[in-house]
Amino acid sequence: MASNTFSQGTQVEHLKFGLGSVISSSEERIVIKFDDHGEKKFVTNMVIGSLKKSDRQPPAEKKGARRKKVAPASA
């Protein structure tokens, strides 16, 4: 049986969810983190026709926004 798995870190494009990065994959399941739709899990054989490899660079991870502490106003 030919392996249809994508390696971890591979950049892919899905017809519905757009661009994403493969988090993990096996013969049975594939997990992809999409830029605009978050993490999705698929049955590999069912989604393989909707995926194509992308040659784009992986996006930089976004860091959470932090608020500056505001000093209390002295009277």
Backbone torsions as a table, in degrees:
resi	resn	phi	psi	omega
1	MET	NA	129.5	-179.9
2	ALA	-74.1	143.5	-180.0
3	SER	-84.8	125.8	177.7
4	ASN	-105.6	16.7	-175.4
5	THR	-80.7	150.5	174.9
6	PHE	-103.4	140.9	-179.3
7	SER	-76.1	157.3	-179.9
8	GLN	-59.0	136.0	179.5
9	GLY	90.8	-9.7	179.2
10	THR	-64.1	134.6	177.0
11	GLN	-86.4	128.4	-177.1
12	VAL	-130.6	163.5	174.4
13	GLU	-127.4	129.2	180.0
14	HIS	-107.8	144.1	-177.4
15	LEU	-58.1	-38.8	-176.2
16	LYS	-96.3	-42.7	-171.0
17	PHE	-94.9	-9.4	176.6
18	GLY	84.4	-146.2	-174.5
19	LEU	-83.3	143.8	179.1
20	GLY	-163.0	176.6	-179.9
21	SER	-120.1	136.7	178.2
22	VAL	-72.5	124.9	177.6
23	ILE	-88.2	-47.0	176.9
24	SER	-156.6	155.9	177.0
25	SER	-154.0	151.6	175.9
26	SER	-147.7	-177.6	177.2
27	GLU	-62.6	-29.8	-175.6
28	GLU	-94.3	-41.7	-172.3
29	ARG	-133.2	152.8	173.0
30	ILE	-138.1	136.6	179.1
31	VAL	-116.9	126.6	-177.6
32	ILE	-127.1	134.9	174.9
33	LYS	-100.2	109.8	-178.7
34	PHE	-87.9	147.4	-178.1
35	ASP	-59.9	-43.4	-174.2
36	ASP	-107.6	-5.5	-174.4
37	HIS	-127.5	4.4	178.3
38	GLY	75.6	-159.8	-174.9
39	GLU	-87.0	131.3	179.6
40	LYS	-129.6	143.5	177.9
41	LYS	-112.9	135.9	-177.4
42	PHE	-132.7	157.0	166.7
43	VAL	-79.0	122.2	-171.5
44	THR	-53.6	-50.3	-176.6
45	ASN	-62.6	-27.4	-178.1
46	MET	-83.6	-26.5	-174.8
47	VAL	-100.5	-15.8	-173.2
48	ILE	-57.1	-32.4	178.2
49	GLY	-73.1	-18.9	-179.4
50	SER	-95.5	-2.4	-176.9
51	LEU	-108.8	144.6	168.3
52	LYS	-140.5	148.0	179.9
53	LYS	-69.1	144.4	179.3
54	SER	-115.5	146.4	-179.7
55	ASP	-98.0	12.8	179.9
56	ARG	-76.0	162.4	176.6
57	GLN	-80.7	145.2	177.9
58	PRO	-63.3	144.2	-179.5
59	PRO	-70.1	151.7	176.7
60	ALA	-71.2	140.1	178.4
61	GLU	-66.9	134.5	179.0
62	LYS	-84.4	135.8	176.1
63	LYS	-92.8	150.0	179.1
64	GLY	-66.4	143.7	179.0
65	ALA	-73.4	138.2	177.7
66	ARG	-118.1	141.3	178.6
67	ARG	-92.1	145.2	175.0
68	LYS	-77.1	145.2	175.0
69	LYS	-76.3	135.5	179.5
70	VAL	-101.2	124.2	178.4
71	ALA	-70.8	139.6	179.1
72	PRO	-65.0	141.0	-179.4
73	ALA	-71.8	132.5	178.7
74	SER	-90.6	142.5	-175.8
75	ALA	-96.1	NA	NA
